[in-house]
Amino acid sequence: MENYDLQKLDPIIENYRGKAGSLIPVLHKVQTEIGYLPIEAQKYVADSLQLPYSKVFGVATFYTQFSLEPKGEYVIHVCDGTACHVRGSTDILKELREQLELTEEKITTDDLQFTLETVSCLGACGLAPVMTINDKVYGGMTPEKIKNVLAELDGSDQ
């Protein structure tokens, strides 16, 4: 966000100005534009919509679809619901962290290529253990399959 011109957000904000319930759609579009919701952008939205910053920050931190930190080009969600957990999702997570040099605290690679997150359920229990990368579902995962999946991404523009 270093050199992002916040005035580029004006058309988004103007499209929703004065409309009830506009904060969530505005934040969603701002996040799509910038890639995440930095504090500066949140304050700009608050000022532009004449809302307290605390309200904007509260919404941005309450909903899991919003991110206050930049995410990678590829967002990997590993399911840790009951079926996936029992079938080895922790091993999948461990292997991904090892391959991507990530930890529980550091979830995005330095080059902003990958972000790794765990989720409670992806709704694909029959494919357990399952993960998604962006919108693509990978079922029946094993630690051995991780290298192939990551190699597949290196050669694609997905």
MARVEXRO-54585 format. One record per residue (C-alpha): residue in one letter; x, y, z; residue number from 1. Coordinates in Angstrom, 3 decimals. Layout:
<atom res="A" x="X" y="Y" z="Z" n="NUM"/>
...
***
This chain:
<atom res="M" x="0.000" y="0.000" z="0.000" n="1"/>
<atom res="E" x="3.114" y="2.156" z="0.208" n="2"/>
<atom res="N" x="2.392" y="4.364" z="-2.786" n="3"/>
<atom res="Y" x="-1.317" y="3.723" z="-3.239" n="4"/>
<atom res="D" x="-3.349" y="6.828" z="-4.061" n="5"/>
<atom res="L" x="-6.378" y="6.643" z="-1.763" n="6"/>
<atom res="Q" x="-8.287" y="9.027" z="-4.020" n="7"/>
<atom res="K" x="-8.610" y="6.093" z="-6.437" n="8"/>
<atom res="L" x="-11.172" y="4.774" z="-3.951" n="9"/>
<atom res="D" x="-13.465" y="7.762" z="-4.517" n="10"/>
<atom res="P" x="-15.515" y="6.147" z="-7.337" n="11"/>
<atom res="I" x="-16.172" y="3.118" z="-5.109" n="12"/>
<atom res="I" x="-17.230" y="5.310" z="-2.200" n="13"/>
<atom res="E" x="-19.332" y="7.627" z="-4.376" n="14"/>
<atom res="N" x="-21.239" y="4.646" z="-5.770" n="15"/>
<atom res="Y" x="-22.454" y="3.810" z="-2.241" n="16"/>
<atom res="R" x="-22.650" y="7.241" z="-0.593" n="17"/>
<atom res="G" x="-25.902" y="7.732" z="1.321" n="18"/>
<atom res="K" x="-27.041" y="4.133" z="0.872" n="19"/>
<atom res="A" x="-27.973" y="2.191" z="3.997" n="20"/>
<atom res="G" x="-25.798" y="-0.853" z="4.668" n="21"/>
<atom res="S" x="-23.066" y="0.328" z="2.315" n="22"/>
<atom res="L" x="-20.065" y="-0.197" z="4.587" n="23"/>
<atom res="I" x="-19.554" y="-3.918" z="3.925" n="24"/>
<atom res="P" x="-19.806" y="-3.621" z="0.113" n="25"/>
<atom res="V" x="-17.471" y="-0.597" z="0.160" n="26"/>
<atom res="L" x="-14.895" y="-2.459" z="2.270" n="27"/>
<atom res="H" x="-15.184" y="-5.489" z="0.011" n="28"/>
<atom res="K" x="-14.506" y="-3.405" z="-3.117" n="29"/>
<atom res="V" x="-11.689" y="-1.507" z="-1.419" n="30"/>
<atom res="Q" x="-10.089" y="-4.808" z="-0.435" n="31"/>
<atom res="T" x="-10.463" y="-6.054" z="-4.004" n="32"/>
<atom res="E" x="-8.812" y="-2.860" z="-5.272" n="33"/>
<atom res="I" x="-5.879" y="-2.796" z="-2.822" n="34"/>
<atom res="G" x="-5.671" y="-6.491" z="-1.872" n="35"/>
<atom res="Y" x="-6.341" y="-5.927" z="1.829" n="36"/>
<atom res="L" x="-7.662" y="-3.231" z="4.203" n="37"/>
<atom res="P" x="-4.763" y="-1.176" z="5.520" n="38"/>
<atom res="I" x="-5.492" y="1.280" z="8.322" n="39"/>
<atom res="E" x="-5.030" y="4.254" z="5.993" n="40"/>
<atom res="A" x="-7.736" y="2.950" z="3.655" n="41"/>
<atom res="Q" x="-10.080" y="2.220" z="6.568" n="42"/>
<atom res="K" x="-9.653" y="5.792" z="7.846" n="43"/>
<atom res="Y" x="-10.216" y="7.168" z="4.344" n="44"/>
<atom res="V" x="-13.466" y="5.191" z="4.034" n="45"/>
<atom res="A" x="-14.580" y="6.319" z="7.494" n="46"/>
<atom res="D" x="-13.917" y="9.978" z="6.695" n="47"/>
<atom res="S" x="-15.507" y="9.735" z="3.242" n="48"/>
<atom res="L" x="-18.664" y="8.048" z="4.540" n="49"/>
<atom res="Q" x="-18.721" y="10.235" z="7.662" n="50"/>
<atom res="L" x="-18.550" y="7.221" z="9.951" n="51"/>
<atom res="P" x="-16.518" y="6.778" z="13.104" n="52"/>
<atom res="Y" x="-13.274" y="4.939" z="12.385" n="53"/>
<atom res="S" x="-14.143" y="2.540" z="15.212" n="54"/>
<atom res="K" x="-17.192" y="1.351" z="13.236" n="55"/>
<atom res="V" x="-15.157" y="0.711" z="10.092" n="56"/>
<atom res="F" x="-12.412" y="-1.053" z="12.058" n="57"/>
<atom res="G" x="-15.032" y="-3.097" z="13.941" n="58"/>
<atom res="V" x="-16.575" y="-4.365" z="10.705" n="59"/>
<atom res="A" x="-13.169" y="-4.973" z="9.092" n="60"/>
<atom res="T" x="-12.030" y="-7.084" z="12.042" n="61"/>
<atom res="F" x="-15.319" y="-8.876" z="12.711" n="62"/>
<atom res="Y" x="-15.811" y="-10.514" z="9.320" n="63"/>
<atom res="T" x="-13.265" y="-13.135" z="8.295" n="64"/>
<atom res="Q" x="-13.541" y="-12.178" z="4.616" n="65"/>
<atom res="F" x="-11.607" y="-9.005" z="5.384" n="66"/>
<atom res="S" x="-7.865" y="-8.930" z="5.876" n="67"/>
<atom res="L" x="-5.833" y="-6.199" z="7.550" n="68"/>
<atom res="E" x="-2.619" y="-7.683" z="6.154" n="69"/>
<atom res="P" x="-1.650" y="-8.301" z="2.534" n="70"/>
<atom res="K" x="-2.430" y="-11.801" z="1.303" n="71"/>
<atom res="G" x="-0.562" y="-13.845" z="-1.223" n="72"/>
<atom res="E" x="-1.543" y="-14.385" z="-4.830" n="73"/>
<atom res="Y" x="-2.528" y="-17.909" z="-3.825" n="74"/>
<atom res="V" x="-4.609" y="-18.215" z="-0.660" n="75"/>
<atom res="I" x="-4.517" y="-21.761" z="0.676" n="76"/>
<atom res="H" x="-7.237" y="-22.841" z="3.100" n="77"/>
<atom res="V" x="-6.646" y="-26.122" z="4.891" n="78"/>
<atom res="C" x="-9.756" y="-27.603" z="6.474" n="79"/>
<atom res="D" x="-9.364" y="-28.682" z="10.082" n="80"/>
<atom res="G" x="-12.941" y="-29.807" z="10.642" n="81"/>
<atom res="T" x="-13.567" y="-33.141" z="12.295" n="82"/>
<atom res="A" x="-13.454" y="-35.341" z="9.172" n="83"/>
<atom res="C" x="-10.339" y="-33.615" z="7.823" n="84"/>
<atom res="H" x="-8.617" y="-33.554" z="11.190" n="85"/>
<atom res="V" x="-9.190" y="-37.268" z="11.738" n="86"/>
<atom res="R" x="-7.871" y="-38.004" z="8.238" n="87"/>
<atom res="G" x="-4.649" y="-36.036" z="8.685" n="88"/>
<atom res="S" x="-5.175" y="-32.348" z="7.951" n="89"/>
<atom res="T" x="-2.552" y="-31.469" z="10.575" n="90"/>
<atom res="D" x="0.039" y="-33.341" z="8.512" n="91"/>
<atom res="I" x="-1.053" y="-31.397" z="5.416" n="92"/>
<atom res="L" x="-0.720" y="-28.125" z="7.304" n="93"/>
<atom res="K" x="2.688" y="-29.111" z="8.673" n="94"/>
<atom res="E" x="3.986" y="-30.006" z="5.206" n="95"/>
<atom res="L" x="2.680" y="-26.776" z="3.668" n="96"/>
<atom res="R" x="4.318" y="-24.731" z="6.411" n="97"/>
<atom res="E" x="7.579" y="-26.559" z="5.849" n="98"/>
<atom res="Q" x="7.491" y="-26.206" z="2.048" n="99"/>
<atom res="L" x="6.503" y="-22.522" z="2.168" n="100"/>
<atom res="E" x="8.674" y="-21.652" z="5.188" n="101"/>
<atom res="L" x="5.673" y="-20.406" z="7.163" n="102"/>
<atom res="T" x="4.586" y="-20.709" z="10.794" n="103"/>
<atom res="E" x="1.386" y="-20.256" z="12.774" n="104"/>
<atom res="E" x="2.343" y="-16.606" z="13.200" n="105"/>
<atom res="K" x="3.772" y="-15.976" z="9.734" n="106"/>
<atom res="I" x="1.043" y="-16.992" z="7.300" n="107"/>
<atom res="T" x="2.162" y="-15.202" z="4.124" n="108"/>
<atom res="T" x="5.383" y="-15.749" z="2.203" n="109"/>
<atom res="D" x="7.743" y="-12.789" z="1.893" n="110"/>
<atom res="D" x="7.213" y="-12.645" z="-1.876" n="111"/>
<atom res="L" x="3.417" y="-12.452" z="-1.349" n="112"/>
<atom res="Q" x="2.922" y="-15.559" z="-3.461" n="113"/>
<atom res="F" x="1.220" y="-17.727" z="-0.798" n="114"/>
<atom res="T" x="-0.986" y="-17.216" z="2.250" n="115"/>
<atom res="L" x="-1.796" y="-20.257" z="4.388" n="116"/>
<atom res="E" x="-4.872" y="-20.296" z="6.638" n="117"/>
<atom res="T" x="-6.799" y="-22.976" z="8.480" n="118"/>
<atom res="V" x="-10.585" y="-23.033" z="8.386" n="119"/>
<atom res="S" x="-13.130" y="-24.914" z="10.456" n="120"/>
<atom res="C" x="-14.955" y="-26.453" z="7.501" n="121"/>
<atom res="L" x="-14.873" y="-26.299" z="3.719" n="122"/>
<atom res="G" x="-18.041" y="-28.379" z="3.359" n="123"/>
<atom res="A" x="-16.324" y="-31.168" z="1.449" n="124"/>
<atom res="C" x="-16.074" y="-33.828" z="4.144" n="125"/>
<atom res="G" x="-16.274" y="-36.665" z="1.630" n="126"/>
<atom res="L" x="-12.970" y="-35.466" z="0.135" n="127"/>
<atom res="A" x="-11.177" y="-35.237" z="3.500" n="128"/>
<atom res="P" x="-8.558" y="-34.127" z="4.080" n="129"/>
<atom res="V" x="-9.297" y="-31.189" z="1.811" n="130"/>
<atom res="M" x="-7.812" y="-27.812" z="1.033" n="131"/>
<atom res="T" x="-8.554" y="-25.045" z="-1.412" n="132"/>
<atom res="I" x="-6.219" y="-22.778" z="-3.289" n="133"/>
<atom res="N" x="-8.126" y="-19.693" z="-4.279" n="134"/>
<atom res="D" x="-11.333" y="-21.367" z="-5.526" n="135"/>
<atom res="K" x="-9.912" y="-24.734" z="-6.585" n="136"/>
<atom res="V" x="-10.625" y="-27.726" z="-4.320" n="137"/>
<atom res="Y" x="-7.959" y="-30.354" z="-3.638" n="138"/>
<atom res="G" x="-9.347" y="-33.482" z="-1.974" n="139"/>
<atom res="G" x="-7.723" y="-36.583" z="-0.542" n="140"/>
<atom res="M" x="-4.596" y="-34.618" z="0.257" n="141"/>
<atom res="T" x="-1.462" y="-36.206" z="1.619" n="142"/>
<atom res="P" x="1.848" y="-34.601" z="2.561" n="143"/>
<atom res="E" x="3.357" y="-36.259" z="-0.515" n="144"/>
<atom res="K" x="0.861" y="-34.513" z="-2.836" n="145"/>
<atom res="I" x="1.769" y="-31.051" z="-1.539" n="146"/>
<atom res="K" x="4.994" y="-30.767" z="-3.587" n="147"/>
<atom res="N" x="3.108" y="-31.602" z="-6.781" n="148"/>
<atom res="V" x="0.347" y="-29.093" z="-6.083" n="149"/>
<atom res="L" x="2.852" y="-26.320" z="-5.326" n="150"/>
<atom res="A" x="4.886" y="-27.191" z="-8.435" n="151"/>
<atom res="E" x="1.692" y="-27.029" z="-10.497" n="152"/>
<atom res="L" x="1.109" y="-23.467" z="-9.239" n="153"/>
<atom res="D" x="4.638" y="-22.352" z="-10.089" n="154"/>
<atom res="G" x="3.970" y="-23.169" z="-13.734" n="155"/>
<atom res="S" x="0.523" y="-21.572" z="-13.965" n="156"/>
<atom res="D" x="-1.026" y="-18.116" z="-14.021" n="157"/>
<atom res="Q" x="-4.114" y="-19.228" z="-12.067" n="158"/>
***
